[in-house]
Amino acid sequence: MGIVRTIIEQPEEFPPLVQMAWAAHKAKRLPKEPNLAFCYDMLNRVSRSFAIVIQQLPIELRDPVCIFYLVLRALDTVEDDMAIPAPDKLPTLISFHEKIFDRHFKSQCGYGAYVRLMNQYPRVTDVFVRLDPKYQKVIADITRRMGAGMAKYIQQDVETIADYDEYCHFVAGLVGVGLSQLFAQSGLEAAAFADMEALSNYMGLFLQKTNIIRDFLEDIEEEPAPRMFWPKEIWGLYGEALADFKDPSNASQAVQCLNHMVTDALRHAPECLRYMEQVQDPQNFRFCAIPQVMAVGTLALCYNNPKVFTGVVKMRRGQVASFMLQVQTMKEVYQIFHQFATTIATKSQSAAAARDPNADKTLAASQNLQELCAKALGRTSAELIKSWQGQRLLAGPWKFVLVAVLVLLAAYLLRQ
């Protein structure tokens, strides 16, 4: 039904969906070497979207980034497993950067596909120790720093916005730092990327905060116990407990808190643009840019949206597929960021958000992002909005033509 609905409601998204399905199929083609094949198979199982995005990378970087991702997912599996007592978990997190060299290390933890990853972890180790030492060094150092940071927040809650920024740095900002260092070591980007910690960190913070916002309901209902990272400095302004936001009677306060969280995340967007402006290799650029445009789109979808507290809020698959194909240069990134900044700005001025205490700050942040993108494109924000609206009007009649063509094609194929 999902595909049929897309054909009827958003027919222009059907061709990109087909292309993304083909990309997902290609991602399942595994290398011949057994342990490397295991790693790419696990990548498909734990993150199908990342398995597709990693195809954007140059060959030189694919294996190091694949292993980097799996090492950190294994570390995260230890952190997330609430069945492991803290006295056992802490030393494992702190020493994990040493265990990744141990060909015999494996662990009984996690859930779903992660159980297999941890049970057969020596296969990841085998590939890791065969990477170029320059890549091993980066991966081990980031694992060390991340493990220490995770251990810190096993022992304390996220209370302040500073805590929130630091936690997101440990679990995601360091991923950005590590990727920048891998880029530099590969020679495909300037050596200066190895020292771009601040901008690299913002790339991770923007993605992580988007995930934390979107996944509110999933995280708070996690068994055996929820782990929440919305900072009390923000949510404490709107309620007595985070769990109260699930109650429909608290919907107004919940949405105000949500809008505050989105506004906080938006402050990192300009730095993300600055980082992407410096990426020179086209394949590295797409690898970096695709998740960022998905993040700003998700924030626009979540802003002022009470469904965040009652279900799953995510972009349409066809929309995701369209952006994956569309993003080739900074021009497309500016256009997409401007489009979603405009959506947030419009929402912040709506009647529904009129009583929101952060509406003015949200509007200022989104308008700042609009102006940055418009300036980079050599246009005014008003011109971009008018152009975007005109394209939507022109696309309207063609939707009916495209639907008719797709229906006739389907009918023909069914008769064969």
C-alpha positions as CSV (number, residue, x, y, z in Angstrom):
1,M,0.0,0.0,0.0
2,G,2.9,2.4,0.7
3,I,4.1,2.3,-3.0
4,V,0.5,2.7,-4.3
5,R,0.0,5.6,-2.0
6,T,3.2,7.2,-3.2
7,I,2.2,6.8,-6.9
8,I,-1.1,8.5,-6.2
9,E,-0.1,11.2,-3.8
10,Q,3.5,11.9,-4.7
11,P,4.1,10.3,-8.1
12,E,7.3,12.3,-8.7
13,E,8.9,10.4,-5.8
14,F,8.3,7.0,-7.3
15,P,11.3,7.0,-9.7
16,P,13.7,8.0,-6.8
17,L,12.2,5.2,-4.7
18,V,13.0,2.7,-7.4
19,Q,16.6,4.0,-7.6
20,M,17.0,3.8,-3.9
21,A,15.7,0.3,-3.8
22,W,18.3,-0.6,-6.4
23,A,21.0,1.1,-4.3
24,A,19.8,-1.0,-1.3
25,H,20.1,-4.1,-3.4
26,K,23.6,-3.1,-4.4
27,A,24.5,-2.6,-0.8
28,K,23.7,-6.2,-0.1
29,R,26.3,-7.4,-2.6
30,L,29.0,-8.6,-0.2
31,P,32.8,-8.9,-0.7
32,K,34.2,-12.3,-1.3
33,E,36.5,-12.3,1.7
34,P,34.4,-14.0,4.5
35,N,35.1,-11.6,7.4
36,L,34.8,-8.5,5.3
37,A,31.6,-9.9,4.0
38,F,30.4,-10.4,7.6
39,C,31.1,-6.7,8.3
40,Y,29.1,-5.4,5.4
41,D,26.3,-7.9,6.1
42,M,26.2,-6.6,9.7
43,L,26.2,-3.0,8.4
44,N,23.1,-3.8,6.3
45,R,21.4,-5.4,9.3
46,V,22.1,-2.7,11.9
47,S,21.7,0.3,9.6
48,R,20.3,-0.1,6.1
49,S,20.4,3.6,5.5
50,F,24.0,3.9,6.4
51,A,24.8,0.9,4.3
52,I,23.4,2.9,1.3
53,V,25.1,6.2,2.2
54,I,28.5,4.5,2.6
55,Q,28.3,3.6,-1.1
56,Q,28.9,7.3,-1.8
57,L,32.4,7.1,-0.4
58,P,35.5,6.5,-2.5
59,I,36.8,2.9,-2.4
60,E,39.8,4.0,-0.3
61,L,37.5,5.0,2.6
62,R,34.7,2.4,2.5
63,D,36.3,-0.4,4.5
64,P,37.8,2.0,7.2
65,V,34.5,3.8,7.6
66,C,32.5,0.5,7.7
67,I,34.8,-0.8,10.4
68,F,34.8,2.5,12.3
69,Y,31.0,2.4,12.3
70,L,30.8,-1.2,13.5
71,V,33.4,-0.6,16.3
72,L,31.4,2.3,17.6
73,R,28.1,0.4,17.2
74,A,29.6,-2.4,19.3
75,L,30.7,0.1,21.9
76,D,27.2,1.7,21.9
77,T,25.6,-1.8,22.3
78,V,27.5,-2.2,25.6
79,E,26.4,1.3,26.7
80,D,22.8,0.7,25.8
81,D,22.4,-2.8,27.4
82,M,20.6,-2.0,30.6
83,A,20.9,-5.7,31.7
84,I,24.7,-5.1,32.2
85,P,25.3,-3.9,35.8
86,A,27.1,-0.5,35.9
87,P,30.2,-2.0,37.8
88,D,30.7,-4.4,34.9
89,K,29.8,-1.9,32.2
90,L,32.1,0.9,33.2
91,P,35.5,-0.9,32.8
92,T,34.4,-2.4,29.5
93,L,33.5,1.1,28.1
94,I,36.8,2.6,29.4
95,S,39.0,-0.2,28.0
96,F,37.0,-0.9,24.8
97,H,39.7,0.8,22.7
98,E,42.1,-1.9,23.7
99,K,39.6,-4.8,23.2
100,I,39.3,-3.9,19.5
101,F,42.8,-5.3,19.0
102,D,42.0,-8.5,20.9
103,R,41.2,-11.2,18.3
104,H,39.4,-13.2,21.1
105,F,37.2,-10.5,22.5
106,K,33.4,-11.0,22.2
107,S,30.5,-10.3,24.4
108,Q,27.0,-11.6,25.3
109,C,24.9,-8.4,25.1
110,G,22.6,-6.4,22.9
111,Y,19.4,-7.3,21.1
112,G,18.4,-8.3,17.6
113,A,21.2,-8.1,15.0
114,Y,23.6,-6.7,17.7
115,V,23.6,-10.0,19.5
116,R,25.2,-11.6,16.4
117,L,27.6,-8.6,16.0
118,M,28.8,-9.0,19.6
119,N,28.9,-12.8,19.5
120,Q,31.1,-12.8,16.4
121,Y,33.0,-9.7,17.1
122,P,36.4,-11.4,16.4
123,R,35.5,-11.2,12.7
124,V,35.3,-7.4,12.9
125,T,38.6,-7.4,14.8
126,D,40.2,-9.5,12.0
127,V,39.3,-6.8,9.4
128,F,40.2,-4.0,11.7
129,V,43.8,-5.2,12.4
130,R,44.3,-5.6,8.6
131,L,43.4,-1.9,8.0
132,D,46.3,0.5,7.3
133,P,47.8,1.5,10.7
134,K,47.0,5.1,10.0
135,Y,43.2,4.3,10.0
136,Q,43.6,1.9,13.0
137,K,45.1,4.8,15.1
138,V,42.2,7.1,14.3
139,I,39.5,4.5,15.1
140,A,41.2,3.4,18.4
141,D,41.6,7.0,19.6
142,I,38.0,8.0,18.9
143,T,36.9,4.7,20.6
144,R,38.9,5.6,23.7
145,R,37.5,9.1,23.9
146,M,33.9,7.9,23.3
147,G,34.1,5.1,25.8
148,A,35.4,7.4,28.5
149,G,32.5,9.9,27.7
150,M,29.9,7.2,27.8
151,A,31.2,6.0,31.1
152,K,30.8,9.5,32.5
153,Y,27.2,9.6,31.5
154,I,26.4,6.2,32.8
155,Q,27.1,7.7,36.2
156,Q,25.2,11.0,35.8
157,D,22.1,12.3,34.1
158,V,21.9,15.0,31.4
159,E,20.8,18.0,33.5
160,T,22.1,21.1,31.8
161,I,22.3,22.2,28.2
162,A,26.1,22.0,28.7
163,D,25.7,18.4,29.7
164,Y,23.5,17.8,26.7
165,D,26.2,19.3,24.3
166,E,28.9,17.2,26.0
167,Y,27.0,14.0,25.9
168,C,26.2,14.5,22.2
169,H,29.9,15.3,21.6
170,F,30.9,12.0,23.2
171,V,28.4,9.8,21.3
172,A,28.2,11.7,17.9
173,G,30.5,14.7,17.7
174,L,33.5,12.4,18.0
175,V,32.2,10.4,15.1
176,G,32.4,13.6,13.0
177,V,35.9,14.2,14.4
178,G,37.0,10.7,13.5
179,L,35.5,10.9,10.0
180,S,37.4,14.1,9.4
181,Q,40.6,12.5,10.5
182,L,40.0,9.5,8.2
183,F,39.4,11.9,5.3
184,A,42.7,13.7,6.1
185,Q,44.6,10.4,6.4
186,S,43.2,9.2,3.1
187,G,44.7,12.2,1.3
188,L,41.3,12.8,-0.3
189,E,40.8,15.9,1.8
190,A,43.2,18.6,3.0
191,A,45.4,17.7,5.9
192,A,43.7,20.5,7.8
193,F,40.6,18.3,8.2
194,A,42.5,16.4,11.0
195,D,42.4,19.5,13.1
196,M,38.8,20.6,12.4
197,E,37.5,19.3,15.6
198,A,35.0,22.1,16.3
199,L,33.2,22.0,13.0
200,S,33.4,18.2,12.8
201,N,31.8,18.1,16.3
202,Y,28.8,20.3,15.2
203,M,28.1,17.9,12.3
204,G,27.6,15.1,14.9
205,L,25.7,17.3,17.3
206,F,23.2,18.3,14.7
207,L,22.5,14.7,13.7
208,Q,22.4,13.4,17.3
209,K,20.1,16.1,18.6
210,T,17.7,15.4,15.7
211,N,17.6,11.7,16.6
212,I,17.1,12.5,20.3
213,I,14.2,14.8,19.5
214,R,12.5,12.4,17.0
215,D,13.0,9.3,19.2
216,F,11.3,10.7,22.3
217,L,8.5,8.0,22.5
218,E,10.8,5.1,21.6
219,D,13.4,6.1,24.2
220,I,11.0,6.7,27.0
221,E,9.2,3.4,26.5
222,E,12.5,1.4,26.3
223,E,12.6,-1.7,28.4
224,P,13.8,-2.6,31.1
225,A,14.3,1.1,31.8
226,P,14.2,4.3,29.7
227,R,17.4,6.3,29.0
228,M,16.5,9.9,28.2
229,F,18.8,12.7,27.1
230,W,16.5,15.7,26.9
231,P,18.2,18.1,29.3
232,K,16.3,19.0,32.5
233,E,17.4,22.6,32.0
234,I,15.0,22.6,29.1
235,W,12.2,20.2,29.9
236,G,12.0,21.4,33.6
237,L,10.6,24.6,32.3
238,Y,7.5,22.8,31.0
239,G,6.8,19.9,33.3
240,E,7.5,18.0,36.4
241,A,8.7,14.8,34.6
242,L,9.5,13.9,31.0
243,A,7.0,11.0,31.2
244,D,4.2,13.6,31.7
245,F,4.6,14.7,28.1
246,K,3.0,11.5,27.0
247,D,-0.3,12.5,28.7
248,P,-2.6,14.2,26.2
249,S,-3.6,16.7,28.9
250,N,-0.1,18.1,28.8
251,A,0.1,18.4,25.0
252,S,0.6,22.1,25.0
253,Q,3.5,22.0,27.4
254,A,5.0,19.0,25.6
255,V,5.0,20.8,22.2
256,Q,6.5,24.0,23.8
257,C,9.3,21.8,25.2
258,L,9.7,20.1,21.8
259,N,10.0,23.5,20.0
260,H,12.6,24.6,22.6
261,M,14.6,21.4,21.7
262,V,14.3,22.0,18.0
263,T,15.4,25.6,18.4
264,D,18.5,24.5,20.4
265,A,19.4,22.0,17.6
266,L,19.1,24.8,14.9
267,R,22.0,26.7,16.4
268,H,24.4,24.1,15.0
269,A,23.1,24.3,11.4
270,P,25.3,27.2,10.3
271,E,28.4,25.4,11.4
272,C,27.4,22.3,9.5
273,L,27.1,24.4,6.3
274,R,30.6,25.8,7.0
275,Y,32.0,22.3,7.3
276,M,30.4,21.0,4.1
277,E,31.6,24.0,2.2
278,Q,35.2,22.8,2.8
279,V,34.7,19.2,1.6
280,Q,36.4,18.9,-1.8
281,D,36.0,15.3,-2.9
282,P,32.5,14.9,-4.5
283,Q,31.9,11.4,-3.0
284,N,33.0,12.5,0.5
285,F,30.7,15.5,0.1
286,R,27.6,13.4,-0.7
287,F,28.4,11.1,2.2
288,C,28.5,14.1,4.6
289,A,25.6,16.1,3.1
290,I,22.9,13.5,2.7
291,P,22.5,12.8,6.5
292,Q,22.5,16.6,7.2
293,V,19.7,17.4,4.8
294,M,17.7,14.5,6.3
295,A,18.3,16.0,9.7
296,V,17.1,19.5,8.9
297,G,14.1,18.0,7.1
298,T,13.3,15.9,10.2
299,L,13.5,18.9,12.5
300,A,11.1,20.8,10.3
301,L,8.7,17.8,10.5
302,C,9.0,17.6,14.3
303,Y,8.7,21.3,15.0
304,N,5.3,22.1,16.7
305,N,4.2,18.5,16.0
306,P,2.4,16.7,18.9
307,K,2.8,13.4,17.1
308,V,6.4,13.2,18.4
309,F,4.8,12.2,21.7
310,T,2.4,9.7,20.4
311,G,4.1,7.8,17.5
312,V,6.7,7.8,14.9
313,V,7.6,11.0,13.0
314,K,9.8,10.6,10.0
315,M,10.2,11.8,6.4
316,R,8.5,10.0,3.6
317,R,10.7,7.3,2.0
318,G,10.1,8.9,-1.4
319,Q,11.2,12.3,-0.1
320,V,14.4,10.7,1.4
321,A,15.1,9.0,-1.9
322,S,14.6,12.2,-3.8
323,F,17.1,14.1,-1.6
324,M,19.6,11.3,-1.9
325,L,19.6,11.7,-5.6
326,Q,19.3,15.5,-5.6
327,V,22.2,16.3,-3.4
328,Q,25.4,16.7,-5.5
329,T,26.9,20.1,-4.6
330,M,26.5,22.8,-2.0
331,K,23.9,24.4,-4.2
332,E,21.4,21.7,-3.5
333,V,22.3,21.7,0.2
334,Y,21.6,25.4,0.4
335,Q,18.3,25.0,-1.4
336,I,17.1,22.2,0.9
337,F,18.3,23.9,4.1
338,H,16.5,27.1,3.0
339,Q,13.4,25.2,2.1
340,F,13.1,23.6,5.6
341,A,14.2,26.7,7.4
342,T,11.3,28.4,5.7
343,T,9.0,25.7,6.8
344,I,10.1,26.1,10.4
345,A,9.9,30.0,10.2
346,T,6.3,29.7,8.8
347,K,5.3,27.3,11.6
348,S,6.8,29.5,14.3
349,Q,4.6,32.3,13.1
350,S,1.4,30.2,12.9
351,A,-1.5,30.5,15.3
352,A,-0.6,27.2,16.9
353,A,2.8,28.5,17.9
354,A,1.7,32.0,18.8
355,R,1.8,31.3,22.5
356,D,5.1,29.4,22.3
357,P,7.6,31.2,24.6
358,N,10.5,30.3,22.2
359,A,8.7,31.3,19.0
360,D,10.7,34.5,18.5
361,K,14.0,32.6,19.1
362,T,12.9,29.9,16.6
363,L,12.0,32.5,14.0
364,A,15.3,34.3,14.5
365,A,17.3,31.0,14.1
366,S,15.4,29.9,11.1
367,Q,15.5,33.3,9.4
368,N,19.3,33.4,10.0
369,L,19.6,30.0,8.3
370,Q,17.4,31.3,5.4
371,E,19.6,34.3,4.9
372,L,22.9,32.3,5.1
373,C,21.6,30.0,2.3
374,A,20.1,32.8,0.2
375,K,23.4,34.8,0.4
376,A,25.4,31.7,-0.6
377,L,23.1,31.2,-3.6
378,G,23.3,34.9,-4.7
379,R,19.6,35.4,-4.2
380,T,17.3,36.9,-1.6
381,S,15.3,34.7,0.7
382,A,12.1,36.1,-0.8
383,E,13.2,35.2,-4.3
384,L,14.0,31.7,-3.3
385,I,10.6,31.2,-1.6
386,K,8.8,32.6,-4.7
387,S,10.8,30.3,-7.0
388,W,10.1,27.3,-4.8
389,Q,6.3,28.1,-4.7
390,G,6.4,28.5,-8.5
391,Q,8.0,25.1,-9.0
392,R,5.3,23.5,-6.9
393,L,2.5,25.1,-8.9
394,L,4.1,24.0,-12.2
395,A,4.6,20.5,-10.9
396,G,0.9,20.1,-10.1
397,P,-0.4,19.3,-13.6
398,W,2.5,17.0,-14.3
399,K,1.6,14.9,-11.3
400,F,-1.6,13.8,-13.1
401,V,0.3,13.0,-16.3
402,L,2.9,11.0,-14.3
403,V,0.2,9.1,-12.4
404,A,-1.5,8.2,-15.7
405,V,1.7,7.0,-17.3
406,L,2.5,4.8,-14.2
407,V,-1.0,3.4,-14.1
408,L,-0.8,2.5,-17.8
409,L,2.7,1.0,-17.4
410,A,1.4,-1.1,-14.4
411,A,-1.6,-2.3,-16.5
412,Y,0.7,-3.3,-19.4
413,L,3.0,-5.2,-17.2
414,L,0.2,-7.1,-15.4
415,R,-1.1,-8.2,-18.9
416,Q,2.2,-9.7,-19.9
